[in-house]
Amino acid sequence: MNLPLVLVIGVVIGLLEGGSVFFEKTEPYKLEITIAAGLKGVMVSLLTAFTLPQSYPWWGGALIGAGYGLAAGLMVTLQQGGFRSKDAKYILPWSAIGGALNGVLLALFAR
């Protein structure tokens, strides 16, 4: 496993997920949310990389990454008040998509 590449993939995908907060004009904590999203991306990337076997297809990486991404997104959603939060409809699907993309990139390039 190429650990620096795993970390870079996680940070980039996490920052892409969290960077969408800059389109929300009323959000006061844009930098903090972006940093937290980058850390979440690194966590999902590390979990996925340590779970993937050495020879695993890209679609398997996508499934494992989507599962970890969805779990991390669920954790963030529950911290914000659960499914009644106005942001839950954005956090959960994009966390799963980001985790799947993370898993695909790790399965293809980080082995």
Beta strands, then each sheet from edge to edge (+ up, - down):
end
